[in-house]
Amino acid sequence: MRVRPGRGRGAWSLGAPRQPARLQLQPHYDPEAFGRFSEGIARFLGTARFLVFQTAVVVLWIAWNVLFRDREAGFDPYPFILLTLALSLQASYAAPLILLAQNRQAERDRQEGERDRRASGRTQADTEYLARELAAIRLALGEMPTRDYLDEELERLRQELARLRARVASDPGGDVRHRAAADRDGPAQQVAGPDQPAGGGA
């Protein structure tokens, strides 16, 4: 039990004089602990062990009261009103406990579904991002020169170089080799000129 002050309109007002707290007796319990207890009971009620146990109790109850119906030991004679009351009381408590356990399970399923939905959304966003990145990589690779393209360009450059060499070799007025040789011989003659006699003979 827990004592809580009353929640009147003037109790929370700073402009009104403080009112004496009224005592209210309210039951206090832990919803989580009670929920776990209800789930344990509901889980036990849905097992074959409980059915066997209840059947054995009912059979022993009826057999005992039938065998000792004329003695003081028979506490619940036919039509077994006490047994009917006990089973009704059990059913009246079992139904709310089972409903409470189902509600808790439904809430857990809802929260788990919400988490799965958020995780699925993140996974979809990541997948779309990776798809865009792969598309960008494919476009970039498509713009890069391939081996065949490089081979074709090299072959074209070889042909162009061969044509230039053939043109230089076939040009009589612009023989590069003769001009290079003249350039090499010219400085040598200029160096040896002053040492030779004026007539040029030995």
Secondary structure, 3 states (H helix, E strand, C coil): CEEECCCCCCCCCCCCCCCCCCCEEECCCCHHHHHHHHHHHHHHHCCHHHHHHHHHHHHHHHHHHHHCCCCCCCCCCCCCHHHHHHHHHHHHHHHHHHHHHHHHHHHHHHHHHHHHHHHHHHHHHHHHHHHHHHHHHHHHHHHCCCHHHHHHHHHHHHHHHHHHHHHHHHCCCCCHHHHHHHHHHHHHHHHHCCCCCCCCCC
